[in-house]
Amino acid sequence: MKIGLINTALDENAPPINLVYLATALKADGFEEVKIIDQTYNRRSILDQVQGLDYVGISAMTKHYNKAIGIAKKIKSQIGISCIVGGVHITAVPSSLSPYFSLGVIGEGERTICNVFKAIQEKGNIPPAKILNEMPGILYWDKDNRIQTASSELIKDLDKIPMPDFGLLDERYFQKKWIGWNEKTGRVMHITTSRGCKYNCLFCSTRRFWKTTRFHSEERVFAEINELVNRWDVDHIMIDDDLFASLFLPRLDNAIVLGLISFVVILGTIGTQGDDYVRLKPFDILRWGKNSRICETTNEFARMGLGDLSGNLVCKGKISVRALLYAIHLFQR
């Protein structure tokens, strides 16, 4: 079975790591012919790039959802390939499932998408409603009715998810380029060390999508960065966690015990070169960046050289002006 996963977030200026996770999971589950279709560098038309595929998956946030529908409409009407949609938007608004999508995947996708394609492979086509109704975490059409099944079980141990195969990305993502947040040229790649967030900001989909907070182990994060540095010559790491400051950093004491170093070990040259934190020289070349929530900003965190600071002001926690000014003061020192 030949499967293509389409990146709709071309305006994000970042590699589609979400699709890398899904494609890696599919390949690990026996679906070897999986590719990511990404027009960031390959400007051939979507219709050209899906030729010869059996099924297409499309992930979309709300701002890309109409685009996703348009892509599915063209693929279904002109080529006849069934499309499956997943991602943040369809999870938050399942009632928006378009007739151009045969199925929708709700929430965390690795386990669900593998189950979906196993069922398709077994039946030779999209299974009938009787079978789909027993499959958790999906949306499907039963005649003219949208049906949503029970929620899928979350993957409790994130380390059981296969380590992302960055070779699925276009190699041009690893070219040297100007990195604004560090004001120099380098090779940057994005990683995640956790899923979820302990806050419930009104504007954010994270709590609905991931539901709970879970972590990769320090060993897993170390192994992923090690591969990026040694195989892909990456010298800048962008951490895409929703709340890295309070979710991962407190666990670094455990990382020290395991010999993975403190701040500098996992995150690179963060302004602690003169401290006892430095243990592993290969990571001295690394620079890192991420966004931090205002109320999680501390003096220790500010001196580590963050790339950006974002203040999530529209949240139920109600960040005070005093807290905002204090965080700005820390980063100006």
C-alpha positions in Angstrom: 0.0 0.0 0.0 1.4 3.4 -1.0 0.5 6.3 1.4 1.2 10.0 1.1 1.0 12.5 3.9 0.5 16.1 2.8 1.9 19.1 4.6 -0.6 22.1 4.5 1.4 24.4 6.8 3.7 25.9 4.2 3.5 29.3 5.9 5.0 28.0 9.1 8.6 28.1 7.9 9.3 24.8 9.7 9.6 21.1 8.8 6.4 19.1 9.2 7.6 17.1 12.2 4.0 15.9 12.9 4.0 14.1 9.6 7.5 12.7 10.3 6.1 11.1 13.5 3.1 9.6 11.6 5.1 8.4 8.6 7.7 6.8 11.0 5.0 5.1 12.9 3.5 3.7 9.7 6.8 2.4 8.4 7.6 0.8 11.8 4.2 -1.0 11.6 5.0 -2.5 8.2 3.8 0.2 5.7 7.0 0.7 4.0 5.9 2.9 1.1 5.1 6.1 2.9 6.2 9.5 1.8 5.7 13.1 2.9 4.4 15.5 0.3 5.7 18.9 1.1 5.7 21.8 -1.4 8.0 23.9 0.8 10.8 22.8 -1.6 9.2 20.5 -4.1 7.0 22.8 -6.0 5.4 20.2 -8.3 1.6 20.2 -8.1 0.0 18.1 -5.4 -1.9 16.2 -8.1 1.4 15.2 -9.7 2.9 14.2 -6.4 0.0 11.9 -5.4 0.0 10.0 -8.7 0.3 6.3 -8.0 -0.6 6.5 -4.3 -3.4 4.4 -2.8 -4.4 6.7 0.1 -3.6 10.2 1.2 -3.5 11.7 4.7 -3.8 15.5 5.3 -3.0 17.2 8.6 -4.4 20.7 9.1 -4.8 23.4 11.7 -7.8 25.7 11.5 -6.2 28.3 9.3 -5.2 25.6 6.8 -8.5 23.6 6.9 -10.2 25.1 3.9 -6.9 24.5 2.0 -7.0 20.9 3.1 -10.6 20.5 1.9 -9.6 22.0 -1.5 -6.7 19.6 -1.8 -8.9 16.6 -0.9 -11.6 17.7 -3.4 -9.1 17.8 -6.3 -7.5 14.5 -5.4 -10.9 12.7 -4.9 -12.6 14.2 -8.0 -9.7 14.1 -10.4 -7.7 11.0 -9.4 -10.2 9.1 -7.2 -7.9 8.6 -4.2 -9.5 8.5 -0.8 -8.3 11.2 1.7 -8.1 11.0 5.5 -7.8 14.1 7.6 -6.2 14.6 11.0 -4.7 17.3 13.1 -5.8 20.1 15.5 -8.8 21.4 13.6 -10.7 18.2 13.0 -10.0 17.2 16.6 -11.4 20.5 18.0 -14.3 20.7 15.5 -15.3 17.2 14.4 -18.6 18.5 13.0 -16.5 20.2 10.2 -15.6 16.8 8.6 -16.0 17.5 4.8 -17.6 14.9 2.5 -14.3 15.0 0.6 -12.6 13.2 3.5 -13.4 9.5 3.9 -12.2 9.5 7.5 -11.0 11.8 10.2 -8.4 10.9 12.9 -9.1 12.6 16.2 -6.3 13.5 18.6 -3.0 11.7 18.9 -2.5 10.0 15.6 0.3 7.4 15.6 -1.6 4.5 16.9 -4.9 5.4 15.3 -3.5 5.9 11.8 -1.8 2.5 11.9 -5.1 0.9 13.0 -6.9 2.6 10.2 -4.6 1.5 7.5 -4.4 -2.1 8.9 -8.2 -2.2 8.6 -8.1 -0.8 5.1 -5.4 -3.3 4.1 -7.4 -6.2 5.5 -10.6 -5.2 3.7 -9.0 -3.8 0.5 -10.8 -0.5 0.9 -12.4 1.8 3.5 -14.1 -0.7 5.9 -17.9 -0.6 6.3 -19.5 1.3 9.2 -19.9 -1.8 11.3 -16.1 -2.2 11.5 -15.3 1.5 11.7 -17.6 2.0 14.6 -15.5 -0.4 16.7 -12.3 1.6 16.0 -11.6 4.3 18.6 -10.4 7.8 17.7 -12.0 8.3 14.3 -14.7 10.1 12.4 -16.4 8.5 9.4 -19.4 8.8 7.1 -22.4 6.5 7.4 -24.4 7.5 4.4 -25.0 11.2 5.1 -24.3 11.1 8.8 -21.0 11.9 10.5 -20.2 9.3 13.2 -17.6 9.9 15.9 -16.3 6.8 17.7 -15.1 6.6 21.3 -11.9 8.4 22.2 -8.6 6.5 21.6 -6.3 5.6 24.4 -3.4 7.9 24.8 0.1 6.6 24.4 1.3 6.8 28.0 5.0 6.0 27.4 6.1 8.4 24.7 9.4 6.5 24.3 7.3 3.7 22.7 6.7 5.9 19.7 9.5 5.2 17.2 12.2 7.9 17.1 11.3 10.2 14.2 13.0 9.3 10.9 14.3 12.7 9.8 15.3 11.2 6.5 11.7 11.4 5.5 12.1 15.2 5.2 13.4 16.9 2.1 17.1 17.2 2.6 17.0 20.9 1.9 15.6 21.4 5.4 19.2 20.6 6.5 20.8 23.3 4.4 22.6 26.1 6.2 20.4 29.2 6.5 20.1 32.4 8.4 18.7 31.7 11.9 17.1 34.9 13.1 16.8 34.0 16.8 20.5 33.4 17.0 21.6 35.9 14.4 23.9 33.6 12.5 23.9 30.9 9.8 23.5 27.3 10.7 21.5 24.1 10.4 18.4 24.0 12.5 16.0 21.2 13.3 12.9 21.0 15.5 12.3 18.4 18.3 9.7 17.8 21.0 10.5 16.4 24.4 6.9 16.3 25.8 3.2 16.4 24.8 0.6 18.5 26.5 0.4 21.5 28.8 -0.7 22.0 32.4 -2.5 25.3 31.6 -5.8 25.8 29.8 -5.5 29.0 27.8 -8.7 30.1 26.1 -7.1 30.5 22.7 -5.1 27.3 22.6 -6.0 23.8 21.4 -3.2 22.0 23.2 -5.3 20.8 26.2 -8.0 19.5 23.9 -5.6 17.7 21.6 -3.1 16.2 23.9 -5.4 16.0 27.0 -2.6 15.2 29.5 1.1 16.0 30.0 3.5 13.3 29.1 7.3 13.2 28.6 10.0 11.5 26.6 12.8 10.2 28.8 16.1 12.1 29.0 17.8 9.2 27.2 15.4 9.5 24.3 15.9 13.2 24.0 19.6 12.7 24.1 19.5 10.0 21.4 17.4 12.2 19.1 19.7 15.2 19.5 22.7 13.0 19.0 21.4 11.7 15.7 20.6 15.2 14.5 24.1 16.4 15.4 26.1 13.4 14.1 24.0 12.3 11.0 22.6 15.6 9.9 25.2 18.1 11.1 22.6 20.2 13.0 24.0 22.9 15.2 20.7 24.6 16.3 17.9 22.9 18.1 14.4 24.4 18.2 12.3 22.8 20.9 8.6 22.8 20.1 7.1 21.8 23.4 4.1 23.8 24.5 5.7 24.5 27.9 9.3 23.4 28.0 10.3 25.7 30.8 8.2 24.1 33.5 7.8 20.6 32.0 11.3 19.5 31.1 13.8 21.6 32.9 12.8 20.4 36.4 13.8 16.9 35.3 17.4 17.9 34.4 18.6 16.9 37.8 17.7 13.4 36.8 19.5 13.9 33.5 22.7 14.8 35.4 22.5 11.6 37.5 22.2 9.7 34.2 25.3 11.4 32.8 23.4 13.4 30.2 24.5 16.7 31.7 22.5 19.6 32.8 21.3 22.5 30.7 24.2 22.6 28.3 24.2 18.8 27.7 20.8 18.6 26.1 20.4 22.1 24.9 23.8 23.3 23.8 25.7 26.5 24.5 23.3 28.3 26.7 25.6 30.7 28.5 26.8 28.3 31.2 30.1 27.4 29.6 32.0 28.5 32.7 29.9 26.4 35.1 30.2 22.8 36.2 27.2 22.0 34.1 29.3 21.3 31.0 30.1 17.6 30.6 29.9 16.5 26.9 32.0 18.5 24.5 30.2 17.4 21.3 27.2 19.5 22.3 29.2 22.7 22.8 28.3 23.6 19.3 24.6 23.6 19.8 22.4 26.6 20.2 18.8 26.3 21.2 15.6 28.3 21.2 12.0 28.1 22.2 9.0 30.1 23.4 8.4 30.4 27.1 5.3 31.3 29.0 5.6 34.6 30.9 4.6 33.1 34.3 7.2 30.3 33.9 10.1 32.7 33.4 12.8 32.7 36.0 16.3 34.3 36.4 17.9 30.9 35.7 15.9 30.3 32.6 16.5 33.8 31.2 20.2 33.6 31.5 20.2 30.4 29.4 19.8 32.4 26.1 16.3 31.7 24.9 15.4 32.6 21.4 12.0 34.1 22.0 9.7 35.0 24.8 5.9 34.8 24.4 3.4 36.1 26.9 0.2 34.2 26.8 -2.0 37.0 28.2 -5.4 35.5 27.3 -5.5 32.7 29.7 -7.6 31.6 32.6 -4.6 32.0 34.9 -4.6 35.8 34.3 -1.0 36.9 34.1 -0.5 40.2 35.9 1.2 43.2 34.4 3.8 42.9 37.2 4.7 39.4 36.1 5.0 40.5 32.5 7.3 43.4 33.3 9.5 41.2 35.6 9.9 38.7 32.7 10.9 41.4 30.3 13.4 42.8 32.9 15.1 39.4 33.2 15.6 39.1 29.4 17.0 42.7 29.2 19.8 42.0 31.7 
